[in-house]
Amino acid sequence: MSGKIYVRMTDRFMSGWGACVGKRNVLVIVCDNWRQAEMIRRAARDRSEMERVAIVGKMPRARPGVLYSVKTFADMPGWHEFYTAPGARVTA
């Protein structure tokens, strides 16, 4: 086990066009710990284009009709800044 935690969600905005024509876009954000994952999960649930948001223990397997976009917690600073207490230090 890698010790990583994954936040998986379907991105309705990115699904169905560009590289996702005829596919669903699933965004997976790799987190180092539960605190990071919870911040990303809460931010994703507040975004109207994200659905089926879940914290999972394994990287999702490739499936037909699904394009996975994989990012790290550090790649998503705008997502977790709102959910961090003022003055708190968040490590990526």
Backbone as JSON, one array per atom type, in Angstrom:
{
  "sequence": "MSGKIYVRMTDRFMSGWGACVGKRNVLVIVCDNWRQAEMIRRAARDRSEMERVAIVGKMPRARPGVLYSVKTFADMPGWHEFYTAPGARVTA",
  "N": [[0.84, -1.19, 0.0], [0.5, 2.24, -0.78], [0.17, 4.33, 1.0], [-1.1, 6.59, 0.29], [-4.02, 8.65, -0.2], [-6.98, 8.92, -2.05], [-9.05, 11.21, -3.77], [-11.88, 10.96, -5.53], [-13.83, 12.03, -8.28], [-16.54, 12.81, -10.51], [-16.26, 14.92, -13.23], [-18.44, 16.96, -14.53], [-18.31, 19.18, -16.24], [-15.97, 18.87, -17.82], [-16.47, 16.46, -19.04], [-17.41, 14.68, -22.0], [-16.46, 16.24, -24.16], [-13.72, 17.53, -26.21], [-10.81, 15.81, -25.33], [-12.43, 14.01, -24.13], [-14.6, 13.2, -25.65], [-17.52, 11.43, -25.95], [-16.96, 10.18, -23.57], [-16.61, 9.92, -19.98], [-15.26, 12.23, -17.68], [-13.15, 11.67, -15.07], [-11.91, 13.05, -12.23], [-9.08, 12.63, -10.27], [-7.63, 13.2, -7.24], [-4.62, 13.04, -5.64], [-3.77, 12.55, -2.34], [-1.79, 13.09, 0.62], [-2.6, 12.54, 3.18], [-5.41, 12.02, 5.45], [-6.51, 14.48, 6.26], [-5.88, 16.3, 4.19], [-7.31, 15.05, 2.13], [-9.94, 15.32, 3.06], [-10.28, 18.11, 2.99], [-10.15, 18.55, 0.21], [-12.34, 16.99, -0.6], [-14.51, 18.37, 0.61], [-14.32, 20.84, -0.73], [-14.77, 20.02, -3.38], [-17.4, 19.11, -3.24], [-18.72, 21.48, -2.99], [-18.63, 22.5, -5.51], [-20.44, 22.96, -8.43], [-20.09, 21.5, -10.8], [-18.99, 19.1, -10.1], [-19.58, 15.73, -9.27], [-20.54, 12.68, -7.59], [-18.54, 12.48, -5.57], [-15.91, 11.12, -3.72], [-13.88, 9.78, -1.1], [-11.3, 7.55, -1.44], [-9.39, 4.51, -0.98], [-7.74, 3.41, -2.88], [-6.16, 3.86, -6.08], [-8.33, 4.54, -8.73], [-9.26, 1.98, -11.07], [-8.53, 1.63, -14.56], [-11.18, 2.09, -16.84], [-13.43, 1.3, -19.48], [-14.62, 3.99, -21.49], [-14.05, 6.0, -19.72], [-12.11, 8.78, -18.88], [-9.33, 9.5, -17.03], [-8.21, 12.14, -15.05], [-5.44, 12.94, -13.33], [-4.31, 14.48, -10.46], [-2.26, 16.13, -7.96], [-2.48, 16.96, -4.46], [-1.0, 19.3, -4.09], [-1.21, 20.41, -6.61], [-3.64, 21.67, -6.58], [-4.17, 24.28, -5.27], [-6.11, 26.35, -4.98], [-8.37, 24.97, -4.3], [-8.14, 23.93, -1.7], [-7.45, 26.06, -0.05], [-9.58, 27.65, 0.9], [-10.69, 26.05, 2.83], [-8.91, 25.88, 4.87], [-7.83, 26.81, 8.06], [-7.31, 30.24, 8.98], [-3.95, 31.26, 9.01], [-3.06, 28.68, 9.42], [-0.82, 26.06, 8.56], [-0.52, 24.28, 5.66], [0.67, 21.37, 4.4], [1.92, 20.0, 1.39]],
  "CA": [[0.0, 0.0, 0.0], [1.32, 3.43, -0.96], [-0.06, 5.3, 2.04], [-1.8, 7.72, -0.3], [-5.48, 8.64, -0.17], [-7.43, 9.48, -3.32], [-10.39, 11.79, -3.82], [-12.36, 10.7, -6.88], [-15.08, 12.72, -8.59], [-16.87, 12.98, -11.92], [-16.28, 16.32, -13.63], [-19.45, 17.11, -15.59], [-17.91, 20.21, -17.19], [-14.95, 18.35, -18.73], [-16.95, 15.24, -19.68], [-18.16, 14.74, -23.25], [-15.9, 17.07, -25.23], [-12.25, 17.5, -26.26], [-10.27, 14.45, -25.18], [-13.46, 13.19, -23.49], [-15.77, 13.0, -26.51], [-18.1, 10.11, -25.73], [-16.44, 9.6, -22.33], [-16.79, 10.62, -18.72], [-13.99, 12.64, -17.1], [-13.07, 11.46, -13.63], [-10.76, 13.72, -11.63], [-8.57, 11.94, -9.09], [-6.63, 14.02, -6.57], [-3.82, 12.21, -4.74], [-3.48, 13.25, -1.09], [-0.85, 12.39, 1.51], [-3.22, 12.17, 4.44], [-6.85, 12.18, 5.51], [-6.85, 15.9, 6.38], [-5.84, 16.84, 2.83], [-8.42, 14.46, 1.38], [-11.19, 15.91, 3.54], [-10.35, 19.47, 2.45], [-10.48, 18.44, -1.22], [-13.71, 16.48, -0.7], [-15.45, 19.45, 0.92], [-14.27, 21.83, -1.82], [-15.4, 19.42, -4.56], [-18.86, 19.06, -3.03], [-19.23, 22.84, -3.17], [-18.54, 22.86, -6.92], [-21.62, 22.42, -9.1], [-19.75, 20.59, -11.89], [-18.46, 17.85, -9.57], [-20.56, 14.82, -8.68], [-20.0, 11.37, -7.16], [-17.29, 12.77, -4.87], [-15.66, 10.11, -2.69], [-12.51, 9.5, -0.67], [-11.07, 6.12, -1.64], [-8.07, 4.06, -0.57], [-6.97, 2.9, -4.02], [-6.3, 4.57, -7.35], [-9.34, 3.86, -9.55], [-8.78, 1.2, -12.22], [-8.96, 2.09, -15.88], [-12.45, 1.52, -17.28], [-13.84, 1.8, -20.79], [-15.5, 5.14, -21.47], [-13.68, 6.94, -18.66], [-10.79, 9.41, -18.97], [-8.93, 9.93, -15.7], [-7.29, 13.26, -14.89], [-4.85, 12.72, -12.01], [-3.61, 15.65, -9.91], [-1.87, 15.99, -6.56], [-2.99, 17.99, -3.55], [-0.22, 20.51, -4.37], [-1.7, 20.96, -7.89], [-4.98, 22.22, -6.4], [-4.15, 25.2, -4.13], [-7.37, 27.09, -4.84], [-9.41, 24.09, -3.77], [-8.06, 23.69, -0.27], [-7.18, 27.27, 0.72], [-10.8, 28.1, 1.54], [-11.02, 25.15, 3.94], [-7.8, 25.88, 5.81], [-7.98, 27.88, 9.04], [-6.34, 31.34, 8.79], [-2.68, 31.08, 9.7], [-2.68, 27.27, 9.48], [0.13, 25.65, 7.53], [-0.93, 23.05, 4.99], [1.79, 20.82, 3.62], [1.5, 19.2, 0.24]],
  "C": [[0.88, 1.24, 0.0], [1.18, 4.44, 0.17], [-0.77, 6.55, 1.54], [-3.3, 7.53, -0.16], [-5.92, 9.38, -1.42], [-8.84, 10.04, -3.17], [-10.81, 11.71, -5.29], [-13.68, 11.43, -7.09], [-15.29, 12.77, -10.09], [-16.98, 14.47, -12.2], [-17.24, 16.47, -14.81], [-19.04, 18.14, -16.64], [-16.93, 19.66, -18.23], [-15.4, 17.08, -19.47], [-17.64, 15.55, -21.0], [-17.6, 15.6, -24.35], [-14.37, 17.03, -25.16], [-11.75, 16.07, -26.22], [-11.3, 13.49, -24.61], [-14.7, 12.99, -24.36], [-16.27, 11.56, -26.32], [-17.63, 9.43, -24.45], [-16.84, 10.47, -21.14], [-15.41, 11.0, -18.2], [-14.06, 12.47, -15.59], [-11.77, 12.09, -13.14], [-10.38, 12.96, -10.37], [-7.47, 12.83, -8.5], [-5.95, 13.15, -5.52], [-3.43, 13.05, -3.53], [-2.55, 12.41, -0.23], [-1.48, 11.92, 2.8], [-4.72, 12.48, 4.4], [-7.27, 13.64, 5.57], [-6.88, 16.56, 5.0], [-7.05, 16.34, 2.03], [-9.76, 15.08, 1.79], [-11.35, 17.34, 3.03], [-10.75, 19.45, 0.98], [-11.92, 17.96, -1.4], [-14.73, 17.58, -0.44], [-15.48, 20.49, -0.19], [-14.99, 21.28, -3.05], [-16.92, 19.4, -4.42], [-19.5, 20.43, -3.17], [-19.21, 23.29, -4.63], [-19.67, 22.18, -7.69], [-21.28, 21.42, -10.2], [-19.23, 19.24, -11.4], [-19.59, 17.02, -8.96], [-19.87, 13.51, -8.36], [-18.64, 11.54, -6.49], [-17.1, 11.74, -3.75], [-14.17, 10.05, -2.37], [-12.34, 7.99, -0.74], [-9.63, 5.77, -1.29], [-7.18, 3.56, -1.69], [-7.17, 3.79, -5.23], [-7.34, 3.83, -8.18], [-8.7, 3.14, -10.74], [-9.29, 1.8, -13.51], [-10.24, 1.35, -16.27], [-12.78, 2.09, -18.65], [-14.79, 2.99, -20.64], [-15.19, 6.17, -20.41], [-12.27, 7.46, -18.93], [-10.45, 9.93, -17.59], [-7.95, 11.08, -15.81], [-6.75, 13.14, -13.47], [-4.02, 13.94, -11.62], [-3.17, 15.33, -8.49], [-2.51, 17.11, -5.75], [-2.3, 19.33, -3.85], [-0.67, 21.18, -5.68], [-3.0, 21.75, -7.72], [-5.04, 23.26, -5.28], [-5.45, 25.97, -3.94], [-8.48, 26.27, -4.22], [-9.34, 23.98, -2.26], [-7.83, 24.94, 0.56], [-8.4, 27.75, 1.49], [-11.1, 27.29, 2.8], [-9.9, 25.02, 4.96], [-7.98, 27.05, 6.78], [-6.94, 28.97, 8.79], [-5.09, 31.1, 9.63], [-2.21, 29.64, 9.79], [-1.74, 26.95, 8.32], [-0.32, 24.31, 6.96], [0.24, 22.58, 4.15], [1.26, 19.94, 2.52], [2.12, 17.85, 0.26]]
}
